[in-house]
Amino acid sequence: MVCDQPYLTSTLLNELLTENNEIVGCTYNGIIGTPVLFHEKYFPELLKLQGENGAKVLLRKYLSVVRTIPFMNGHKTTKH
């Protein structure tokens, strides 16, 4: 999760949890983005990530197992 998604709801987080998949991300504006839920087997790789790309690297690497749910306002942030 990131801190600048004011439209994130507990309902959306519950949808991520109930999707029951190894990696579940949100879609908005044609991309897969945060919040994303990773199974614990990906934690070692997540801990090694560096730089601004973050978990996008893993989303691309494991795209074949990623499921998504729509987050219609996911692109709207608190940034001005």
N, CA, C and O of each residue as an XYZ file, in Angstrom:
320
protein
N       0.843     -1.169      0.000
C       0.000      0.000      0.000
C       0.892      1.238      0.000
O       2.046      1.215      0.428
N       0.309      2.294     -0.491
C       0.969      3.594     -0.421
C       0.076      4.531      0.385
O      -1.097      4.236      0.617
N       0.627      5.639      0.802
C      -0.124      6.516      1.699
C      -0.959      7.570      0.983
O      -1.696      8.305      1.640
N      -0.868      7.667     -0.346
C      -1.565      8.755     -1.038
C      -2.733      8.277     -1.899
O      -2.931      8.762     -3.013
N      -3.492      7.337     -1.382
C      -4.684      6.859     -2.081
C      -5.908      7.064     -1.180
O      -6.346      6.136     -0.501
N      -6.448      8.272     -1.180
C      -7.535      8.593     -0.260
C      -8.831      7.832     -0.533
O      -9.717      7.806      0.321
N      -8.957      7.218     -1.699
C     -10.194      6.513     -2.031
C     -10.121      5.018     -1.722
O     -11.035      4.263     -2.054
N      -9.050      4.607     -1.096
C      -8.910      3.220     -0.672
C      -9.897      2.946      0.460
O     -10.002      3.726      1.406
N     -10.617      1.835      0.355
C     -11.626      1.492      1.362
C     -11.346      0.120      1.961
O     -10.588     -0.675      1.406
N     -11.961     -0.133      3.079
C     -11.836     -1.459      3.684
C     -12.486     -2.513      2.789
O     -12.059     -3.668      2.780
N     -13.500     -2.127      2.048
C     -14.144     -3.063      1.112
C     -13.149     -3.528      0.059
O     -13.081     -4.718     -0.248
N     -12.382     -2.606     -0.491
C     -11.383     -2.971     -1.492
C     -10.317     -3.883     -0.890
O      -9.924     -4.872     -1.509
N      -9.852     -3.557      0.305
C      -8.857     -4.405      0.961
C      -9.407     -5.806      1.205
O      -8.688     -6.789      1.030
N     -10.651     -5.907      1.599
C     -11.266     -7.223      1.790
C     -11.367     -7.984      0.473
O     -11.204     -9.204      0.450
N     -11.633     -7.278     -0.619
C     -11.664     -7.932     -1.928
C     -10.298     -8.520     -2.271
O     -10.216     -9.628     -2.801
N      -9.231     -7.788     -1.973
C      -7.879     -8.314     -2.202
C      -7.673     -9.607     -1.423
O      -7.138    -10.583     -1.950
N      -8.099     -9.604     -0.173
C      -7.909    -10.775      0.689
C      -8.737    -11.968      0.252
O      -8.272    -13.105      0.337
N      -9.954    -11.730     -0.212
C     -10.831    -12.848     -0.561
C     -10.581    -13.386     -1.965
O     -11.142    -14.415     -2.341
N      -9.744    -12.701     -2.744
C      -9.425    -13.176     -4.091
C      -8.664    -14.498     -4.042
O      -8.709    -15.271     -4.998
N      -7.968    -14.765     -2.940
C      -7.303    -16.051     -2.710
C      -6.379    -16.435     -3.863
O      -6.571    -17.461     -4.516
N      -5.388    -15.604     -4.096
C      -4.414    -15.852     -5.151
C      -3.032    -15.456     -4.631
O      -2.925    -14.729     -3.644
N      -1.977    -15.934     -5.293
C      -0.608    -15.637     -4.854
C      -0.288    -14.151     -4.905
O       0.359    -13.622     -4.001
N      -0.740    -13.474     -5.961
C      -0.537    -12.035     -6.094
C      -1.841    -11.428     -6.599
O      -2.385    -11.857     -7.616
N      -2.331    -10.432     -5.881
C      -3.558     -9.741     -6.277
C      -3.271     -8.249     -6.257
O      -2.848     -7.695     -5.242
N      -3.507     -7.609     -7.391
C      -3.280     -6.179     -7.487
C      -4.536     -5.459     -7.928
O      -5.552     -6.078     -8.241
N      -4.449     -4.163     -7.947
C      -5.568     -3.332     -8.384
C      -5.292     -2.771     -9.776
O      -4.141     -2.524    -10.137
N      -6.335     -2.576    -10.538
C      -6.179     -1.986    -11.858
C      -6.878     -0.640    -11.915
O      -7.981     -0.462    -11.398
N      -6.205      0.300    -12.557
C      -6.748      1.627    -12.827
C      -5.896      2.270    -13.906
O      -4.679      2.094    -13.941
N      -6.537      3.006    -14.772
C      -5.852      3.669    -15.891
C      -5.012      2.701    -16.730
O      -3.959      3.075    -17.248
N      -5.476      1.474    -16.859
C      -4.783      0.498    -17.695
C      -3.520     -0.089    -17.109
O      -2.747     -0.725    -17.826
N      -3.294      0.107    -15.827
C      -2.101     -0.464    -15.193
C      -2.501     -1.323    -13.997
O      -3.619     -1.232    -13.489
N      -1.570     -2.149    -13.567
C      -1.727     -2.890    -12.311
C      -0.922     -2.123    -11.280
O       0.265     -1.861    -11.477
N      -1.570     -1.764    -10.179
C      -0.884     -0.962     -9.183
C      -1.317     -1.273     -7.771
O      -1.963     -2.286     -7.503
N      -0.952     -0.387     -6.881
C      -1.218     -0.561     -5.461
C      -2.675     -0.258     -5.128
O      -3.344      0.512     -5.817
N      -3.132     -0.867     -4.080
C      -2.437     -1.837     -3.253
C      -2.326     -3.191     -3.953
O      -3.145     -3.551     -4.798
N      -1.303     -3.909     -3.578
C      -1.057     -5.257     -4.100
C      -0.828     -6.172     -2.906
O      -0.145     -5.808     -1.949
N      -1.399     -7.344     -2.976
C      -1.223     -8.342     -1.922
C      -0.363     -9.476     -2.473
O      -0.693    -10.079     -3.494
N       0.745     -9.760     -1.784
C       1.662    -10.828     -2.181
C       1.612    -11.957     -1.160
O       1.587    -11.708      0.045
N       1.599    -13.181     -1.636
C       1.733    -14.354     -0.768
C       3.113    -14.295     -0.105
O       4.055    -13.744     -0.674
N       3.224    -14.847      1.063
C       4.477    -14.791      1.816
C       5.660    -15.416      1.087
O       6.806    -15.094      1.402
N       5.418    -16.296      0.124
C       6.544    -16.902     -0.591
C       7.328    -15.866     -1.396
O       8.461    -16.130     -1.798
N       6.737    -14.682     -1.640
C       7.411    -13.609     -2.372
C       8.136    -12.634     -1.443
O       8.814    -11.727     -1.925
N       8.012    -12.797     -0.146
C       8.618    -11.862      0.801
C      10.136    -11.744      0.632
O      10.651    -10.626      0.658
N      10.878    -12.853      0.459
C      12.325    -12.706      0.283
C      12.685    -11.810     -0.914
O      13.610    -11.003     -0.827
N      11.967    -11.951     -2.011
C      12.227    -11.107     -3.173
C      11.805     -9.663     -2.913
O      12.490     -8.733     -3.338
N      10.697     -9.471     -2.226
C      10.247     -8.117     -1.897
C      11.269     -7.399     -1.020
O      11.516     -6.207     -1.203
N      11.856     -8.110     -0.078
C      12.831     -7.504      0.817
C      14.113     -7.079      0.101
O      14.831     -6.207      0.591
N      14.405     -7.675     -1.037
C      15.614     -7.335     -1.797
C      15.416     -6.164     -2.752
O      16.385     -5.672     -3.329
N      14.195     -5.718     -2.926
C      13.920     -4.639     -3.880
C      14.551     -3.326     -3.449
O      14.595     -2.993     -2.264
N      15.039     -2.588     -4.443
C      15.620     -1.276     -4.190
C      15.175     -0.325     -5.288
O      14.800     -0.753     -6.379
N      15.218      0.938     -5.001
C      14.909      1.940     -6.013
C      13.440      2.293     -6.083
O      12.625      1.820     -5.291
N      13.122      3.137     -7.052
C      11.777      3.675     -7.178
C      10.767      2.721     -7.786
O       9.565      2.921     -7.609
N      11.205      1.699     -8.491
C      10.267      0.793     -9.153
C       9.526     -0.106     -8.186
O       8.420     -0.558     -8.485
N      10.107     -0.371     -7.045
C       9.440     -1.182     -6.046
C       8.971     -2.522     -6.584
O       9.683     -3.192     -7.333
N       7.773     -2.899     -6.195
C       7.236     -4.225     -6.518
C       6.795     -4.362     -7.974
O       6.405     -5.454     -8.390
N       6.847     -3.285     -8.760
C       6.507     -3.398    -10.193
C       7.355     -4.461    -10.870
O       6.900     -5.148    -11.784
N       8.594     -4.587    -10.410
C       9.502     -5.589    -10.967
C       8.913     -6.985    -10.792
O       8.931     -7.793    -11.721
N       8.395     -7.262     -9.610
C       7.819     -8.581     -9.346
C       6.488     -8.767    -10.071
O       6.176     -9.871    -10.515
N       5.707     -7.706    -10.193
C       4.449     -7.818    -10.944
C       4.724     -8.220    -12.387
O       4.009     -9.049    -12.950
N       5.744     -7.641    -12.978
C       6.096     -8.011    -14.364
C       6.661     -9.433    -14.425
O       6.333    -10.200    -15.330
N       7.498     -9.769    -13.473
C       8.134    -11.090    -13.454
C       7.108    -12.211    -13.310
O       7.244    -13.259    -13.942
N       6.096    -12.002    -12.493
C       5.105    -13.037    -12.207
C       3.724    -12.709    -12.776
O       2.711    -13.135    -12.222
N       3.677    -11.978    -13.844
C       2.419    -11.534    -14.431
C       1.449    -12.686    -14.689
O       0.235    -12.503    -14.607
N       1.971    -13.853    -14.996
C       1.096    -14.994    -15.310
C       0.274    -15.465    -14.106
O      -0.736    -16.143    -14.291
N       0.677    -15.126    -12.893
C      -0.085    -15.551    -11.715
C      -0.829    -14.399    -11.043
O      -1.519    -14.603    -10.044
N      -0.694    -13.200    -11.584
C      -1.332    -12.028    -10.982
C      -2.815    -11.985    -11.341
O      -3.186    -12.104    -12.509
N      -3.642    -11.816    -10.335
C      -5.067    -11.518    -10.536
C      -5.284    -10.066    -10.163
O      -4.547     -9.498     -9.357
N      -6.297     -9.481    -10.758
C      -6.542     -8.074    -10.470
C      -8.007     -7.821    -10.128
O      -8.907     -8.570    -10.508
N      -8.197     -6.745     -9.402
C      -9.542     -6.251     -9.128
C      -9.555     -4.766     -9.487
O      -8.533     -4.094     -9.351
N     -10.680     -4.252     -9.939
C     -10.727     -2.841    -10.321
C     -10.743     -1.917     -9.101
O     -11.406     -2.186     -8.099
N     -10.009     -0.848     -9.218
C      -9.973      0.216     -8.208
C     -10.187      1.521     -8.974
O      -9.233      2.203     -9.348
N     -11.430      1.846     -9.193
C     -11.814      2.924    -10.095
C     -11.134      4.259     -9.785
O     -10.798      5.002    -10.707
N     -10.929      4.570     -8.528
C     -10.309      5.837     -8.156
C      -8.863      5.681     -7.699
O      -8.322      6.559     -7.028
N      -8.250      4.581     -8.057
C      -6.887      4.307     -7.622
C      -5.854      5.297     -8.098
O      -4.823      5.486     -7.452
N      -6.120      5.928     -9.214
C      -5.187      6.905     -9.772
C      -5.269      8.265     -9.104
O      -4.387      9.102     -9.296
N      -6.306      8.495     -8.329
C      -6.486      9.788     -7.662
C      -5.698      9.790     -6.359
O      -5.932      8.961     -5.479
N      -4.776     10.715     -6.244
C      -3.921     10.766     -5.069
C      -4.118     12.079     -4.314
O      -4.892     12.944     -4.723
N      -3.403     12.200     -3.215
C      -3.446     13.437     -2.454
C      -2.373     14.414     -2.928
O      -2.279     15.524     -2.403
N      -1.563     14.020     -3.915
C      -0.524     14.915     -4.438
C      -1.169     16.051     -5.215
O      -2.206     15.873     -5.856
N      -0.564     17.185     -5.152
C      -1.075     18.362     -5.874
C      -0.125     18.742     -6.976
O      -0.374     19.706     -7.700
